[in-house]
Amino acid sequence: MTYTIGEFSRLINLSIHTLRYYELEELIAPRRLENGRRCYSENDLTWIQFIRRLKDTGMPIKEIQKYAKMRAIGDPTLEGRMELLIQHRQVLHQEIKQLEEHLENLDDKIDYYKNVIVKRQEQN
């Protein structure tokens, strides 16, 4: 199945402007019809969903561009793409560890306040 830019925009809930930006940034390369109009496919849908997941994980656009360029080349870049994802996974693990430390510090402070409040209530 193929989609016009408007249909594709509604389907994936991204603005036409964003799709054009992604194309300008060489993240996507929709096929062009004889009349010059963009034509999106199911493969484009899958690819956009993956781009969104990468963005949701905080991967910078420059890294997504690098991945997209390797993807466009094809199978000879499989190892490079995997390495890029492994590196990003390491970044995510570090961020998760830092967030867990922040959460632990907040929990400690909340426990402190709970104890102080309970002691005050017992004194009254």
C-alpha positions in Angstrom: 0.0 0.0 0.0 1.2 3.5 -0.7 0.3 6.8 0.9 0.4 10.5 -0.1 2.3 12.8 2.3 -1.1 13.9 3.8 -2.3 10.3 4.3 1.0 9.3 5.7 1.1 12.3 8.1 -2.3 11.4 9.5 -1.4 7.7 9.7 1.7 8.2 11.8 0.5 11.3 13.6 3.4 13.5 12.4 3.0 16.8 10.7 3.8 17.2 7.0 6.3 19.8 8.1 8.1 17.2 10.2 8.1 14.7 7.4 9.7 17.3 5.1 12.2 18.1 7.8 13.1 14.4 8.1 13.6 14.2 4.4 15.8 17.4 4.4 17.9 15.9 7.2 18.2 12.7 5.2 16.4 10.5 7.7 13.8 9.4 5.2 13.8 9.2 1.4 10.3 8.7 0.1 9.8 7.5 -3.4 8.7 10.2 -5.9 6.0 9.7 -8.4 6.3 10.9 -12.0 4.5 14.1 -11.0 7.1 14.7 -8.3 4.8 14.0 -5.4 6.1 12.0 -2.4 4.8 8.4 -2.1 5.2 6.6 1.2 5.1 2.8 1.7 4.7 0.3 4.5 8.5 0.2 4.7 8.5 3.9 5.3 6.0 3.4 8.1 8.2 0.8 9.8 11.3 3.1 9.4 9.5 6.1 10.8 8.4 4.1 13.8 12.0 3.1 14.4 13.2 6.7 14.1 10.6 7.7 16.7 11.8 5.0 19.1 15.4 6.2 18.7 14.3 9.8 19.3 12.3 8.6 22.4 15.4 7.1 23.8 17.2 10.4 23.4 19.4 9.5 20.5 20.7 12.7 18.9 19.5 13.5 15.3 23.2 13.4 14.2 23.4 9.7 15.3 20.1 8.9 13.7 21.3 10.5 10.5 24.5 8.3 10.7 22.3 5.2 11.2 20.0 6.2 8.3 22.9 6.7 5.9 24.3 3.3 6.8 20.8 1.7 6.5 20.5 3.2 3.0 23.8 1.5 2.0 22.4 -1.8 3.1 23.8 -5.1 4.5 27.5 -4.1 4.3 26.8 -1.7 7.2 25.1 -4.2 9.5 28.0 -4.3 11.9 28.3 -0.5 12.0 24.6 -0.1 12.7 24.7 -2.7 15.4 27.7 -0.9 17.0 25.9 2.4 16.9 23.0 0.9 18.7 25.3 -0.8 21.3 26.9 2.5 22.0 23.6 4.2 22.5 22.4 1.3 24.7 25.5 2.0 26.9 24.5 5.7 27.2 21.0 4.6 28.2 22.3 2.3 30.9 24.4 5.1 32.3 21.4 7.5 32.3 19.2 4.8 33.9 21.8 4.3 36.6 22.0 8.0 37.3 18.2 8.2 37.4 18.1 5.3 39.9 20.6 7.2 42.1 18.4 10.3 42.0 15.4 8.2 42.8 17.2 6.7 45.8 18.2 10.1 47.1 14.6 11.3 46.8 13.3 8.2 48.6 15.8 8.9 51.4 14.6 12.4 51.7 11.0 11.4 51.7 11.7 8.8 54.4 13.4 11.5 56.5 10.4 13.7 56.2 8.1 10.8 57.1 10.1 10.0 60.2 10.2 13.7 61.3 6.4 14.0 60.8 5.7 10.8 62.8 8.0 11.9 65.7 6.2 15.3 65.8 2.8 13.6 65.9 3.9 11.3 68.7 5.1 14.3 70.7 1.7 16.0 70.4 
